[in-house]
Structures are given as C-alpha cells and as structure tokens.
Amino acid sequence: MENYAGTMRAEYVEAVLDVVELIPAGRVLSYGDVAALLERGGPRQVGSVMSHHGSAVPWWRVIRAGGQPPSCHDAGALVHYREEATELRGDTGGGHPSWRVHMAAARWNPTETDFDRIDAIAARLHAAEGPLQPRPAEMSEPRGGLGA
C-alpha cells in the first residue's frame, strides 16, 4: 500500500477512488468501510487518499464513522447532502451548526452487482500488491529485553 518513501501506491489510490465512484447519490460510507471493502489499509489510509486525490470523485460520500463530514469541508459537503437528499441529524443552520449524516439511514448497502464490481476492484489491487503478510500474533521481544 505504501512505498518506502511513505507515499500511497498508485494502485491503492486508484482502488479507493474506484470504490468511492460506486457510492450512489444520497448514500455514504465511512473511511473504514472503504478499507474493509478493499481488504487493505484502514480509515487513515483511505482518509489520506481522499485528502490528496479525492477532489475528482464524490468525496462528500466518504465520512467519519460517527457521521461527521470530511474535516474542514462541512459547508461544501452540506450543499451536496441537501442536493442528494442525504439523511442528516441535528441542526444544519445557525452560527454553530451541529449536524451529521444519519449513518443508520444513509450508509450504502451494496447490491450483489455492486459487490461484484467491488470484488473486481479489490482483486486488481491484491494482484498488484501481492498477498498480505501475516501479522505476528504477539509483539516480539526486543534483543536485550525492554530495560534501558
């Protein structure tokens, strides 16, 4: 997913953006949902892709798990949510709006056809990246122990 310089690999960026393009109007996924569908990365990695590369896709449809819109994009996202009739909770007006997307109502539940598309995207990513390396079950003991 990341190369030695710490930048996102093009295959991962492309896969995240391809999944985001599948999310229908009025529906949302969390950053973690996107990572889970791809079986790679996590919320932070998806958030990084969206922050750096997401302007050409419906970025407002990928949000924090608590229903908050992308950071620093509340006003822009709210315009899109209203246009798409995305279910919201809370006060969207006034000087200090306290609203969020109603995740239970607005979270996208892909159809079988959608899952076929998502699986194809994930398969391309997995083929490009190779198999996941298994994580050790326990933290390894540093040489010489933890003492100073």
C-alpha positions, -999 to +999 in steps of 0.1 A: +000+000+000+028+024+008+063+025-007+095+031+012+091+069+009+057+067+027+036+078-003+005+059-013+010+035-042-010+043-073-028+010-072-042+017-038-052+053-047-070+041-078-088+013-059-101+037-032-113+062-058-129+035-079-149+023-048-159+059-040-173+064-075-197+034-069-214+050-039-248+063-051-261+098-045-277+102-011-256+073+004-223+073+023-196+050+036-171+056+064-134+057+057-132+023+075-160+009+053-140+016+022-109+000+036-129-031+047-144-035+012-109-034-003-095-056+025-065-033+026-055-003+047-076+014+073-095+046+079-064+067+080-051+054+047-084+059+030-086+094+045-052+102+032-062+091-003-093+112-002-075+142+012-048+142-015-066+126-045-104+127-039-114+160-055-125+144-088-148+119-071-179+124-048-156+130-017-186+140+005-199+104+003-169+092+024-172+104+060-161+096+096-178+067+113-197+090+136-214+107+106-193+138+106-184+152+071-148+154+060-128+177+082-129+214+071-154+206+044-187+209+064-202+237+043-194+222+009-205+187+020-238+201+033-246+216-001-241+181-017-261+163+011-290+187+005-289+182-033-288+145-029-313+143+000-288+125+022-304+119+056-290+143+082-293+146+120-291+177+141-292+215+134-278+225+100-285+262+104-274+290+126-239+302+135-228+269+151-244+241+132-243+207+150-253+182+124-240+149+110-251+123+084-276+098+098-253+068+093-280+042+101-302+056+073-276+068+048-249+041+049-247+024+015-255-013+014-241-026-019-262-049-040-248-082-053-239-065-086-221-037-066-202-064-046-191-079-079-177-046-090-161-040-056-146-075-057-131-069-091-115-036-079-101-054-048-088-083-069-069-058-091-054-042-060-045-075-044-029-087-076-008-055-078+002-056-042+007-093-036-006-113-007-010-097+028+018-105+051+005-122+082+009-101+113+026-117+143+003-129+170+024-113+197+047-084+200+083-096+196+108-093+224+135-068+216+171-080+219+182-075+254+147-070+268+129-038+275+154-025+300+175+006+294 
